[in-house]
Amino acid sequence: PKGCGKTTMAKATARRLKSINKDKKYFEINCSTIRNVKQFFNQLVIPYMQDREATILFDECSEIPKDVSMALLTILNPNPDHQTSFSFEDYTVEFDFRQLSFMFATTETQSVFHALMDRLERVDLEEYSLSEMGEIVGLNLDEINIEAKALQEIASVLRGNARAAQKMAQKIESYCEMNSVKRFSYSDWKKLSKILSIYPLGLNTTEILLLNILKDNKDCSLTNLAAKTGISKHAIQRDFEIYLQKHSLMDITTAGRNITAKGLDYLKKLA
């Protein structure tokens, strides 16, 4: 998922991948910058992978162009020798996977070419628990002590997103610096959440708007929601409904969209 720490984990893994005599070089490629096979070989393979001991992270690998994906099928073809060669134009490159390590990261796994996915060992990351989200906040606040009750509520609004935890730590740090305090209490959290308009469960204003519309419109259609909010149907489905359904605040049936009893209780407590 977005913000769960894929790149951070890849870097941590890369630090543990050693060559026989020394640490391996680590290179990170944003795949949206790869245009075609020629550029891939001339600007990436030859300078960083040929006769090198290196770990390569292909970040956002769902953006790899089709012709490069086809080349990678040959390059990553498994064999007992852990070596392959690929000829491009009048040049042949040897890939020695006793020296090279490839890692791929993406949120959009469905967009990765299926045959390329078959060449890889897939690792799906688990969702963070609330205690782990709190730990991430704390790890980014070396000199600030957070009250346990405050930390528990902070963790509950981060939507399981490690990047959001890191950003929240920066906001807490700024708040503490502005108020010249080293202890962040529950009352401090209430003040900060009011300043930043942070709602329970981390819902945003659009999600709360959707709940209020559903409260007044039984069996509401997606088209009706789009008309009332001015947001496209695709954006509502992709960016807002999923999180509301995850927390059982709304239901989608063949009749339409409805707020749940839990959603009504949420609005009541918010009011």
C-alpha positions, 0 to 999 in steps of 0.5 A, spaced: 500 500 500 501 507 499 506 510 504 507 503 508 515 504 507 516 500 501 522 504 499 525 504 506 525 497 507 528 496 500 534 500 502 534 496 509 534 490 505 540 492 500 544 494 506 544 487 508 546 484 501 553 483 501 558 481 496 564 477 498 569 482 500 565 489 501 558 492 501 554 492 494 553 499 491 545 501 491 542 504 486 535 506 485 531 507 479 524 511 478 521 507 473 517 513 470 524 515 467 525 509 463 523 511 456 525 505 452 530 499 451 535 503 448 535 508 454 535 503 459 541 500 456 545 506 455 544 510 461 542 504 466 545 497 465 552 499 462 554 504 467 551 501 473 550 493 472 555 491 467 561 488 471 558 491 477 557 488 484 550 492 486 543 492 488 538 495 484 531 498 486 526 499 480 521 503 484 514 504 481 515 498 477 508 498 474 511 504 470 516 500 466 515 500 458 513 494 455 519 493 451 523 494 457 519 488 461 520 484 455 527 485 455 527 483 463 524 477 461 530 474 458 535 478 463 531 475 469 530 468 466 532 463 472 537 458 471 542 454 475 548 458 473 545 465 475 547 468 469 544 471 463 546 475 457 542 480 453 544 482 446 542 489 444 543 492 437 551 490 436 552 490 444 551 484 448 551 485 456 552 479 461 548 479 467 551 476 473 546 475 479 551 472 483 553 480 483 547 483 482 541 483 486 534 486 483 528 489 487 522 491 484 517 496 488 510 498 486 503 500 489 500 498 482 501 490 482 496 489 477 499 494 472 506 489 472 506 485 466 504 478 468 510 474 465 515 479 469 511 478 475 512 470 474 520 471 474 520 475 481 519 473 488 513 476 491 512 479 498 506 483 500 507 487 506 502 486 512 498 492 515 501 496 521 498 495 527 496 501 532 502 500 536 507 499 530 504 506 528 505 509 535 512 506 535 514 509 528 511 516 531 516 515 537 522 513 533 521 520 529 521 524 535 528 523 539 527 528 544 520 529 545 516 525 550 509 523 548 503 521 553 501 514 552 493 516 551 495 521 546 500 516 542 494 511 542 489 516 539 495 519 534 496 512 531 488 511 530 488 517 525 494 515 521 490 510 516 495 505 517 500 509 513 507 509 515 509 516 511 503 519 515 506 517 521 513 520 519 509 527 517 505 527 524 511 527 528 514 533 524 507 536 526 508 534 533 515 537 533 513 544 530 508 544 535 512 543 541 518 547 539 513 553 538 510 552 545 517 550 548 515 544 551 518 537 551 512 533 553 506 532 548 500 531 552 493 528 551 490 535 551 496 538 547 494 533 542 486 535 542 489 542 541 493 540 535 488 536 532 483 542 532 488 546 529 489 541 523 482 539 523 484 532 524 478 527 525 477 520 528 479 515 524 483 520 520 477 521 516 478 527 511 472 533 510 470 529 503 469 523 507 465 526 512 461 530 507 459 523 503 457 520 510 452 526 511 450 525 504 448 518 505 445 520 512 440 524 508 439 519 502 437 512 502 440 507 497 444 513 494 447 512 487 454 513 485 452 518 480 448 522 485 454 522 490 458 525 484 453 530 483 452 532 490 460 533 491 462 535 484 467 529 485 468 524 479 465 517 480 472 514 479 475 519 484 469 517 489 470 510 488 478 510 489 479 515 494 474 515 499 469 509 499 474 504 500 476 507 507 469 508 509 467 501 507 474 498 511 471 501 517 464 499 516 461 506 516 458 505 509 455 499 505 454 498 498 449 494 495 445 493 488 440 498 491 445 503 492 450 506 497 448 507 505 450 509 511 451 504 517 449 504 524 456 505 525 457 511 520 451 514 524 454 513 531 460 516 528 457 523 525 453 523 532 459 523 536 463 528 531 457 533 532 
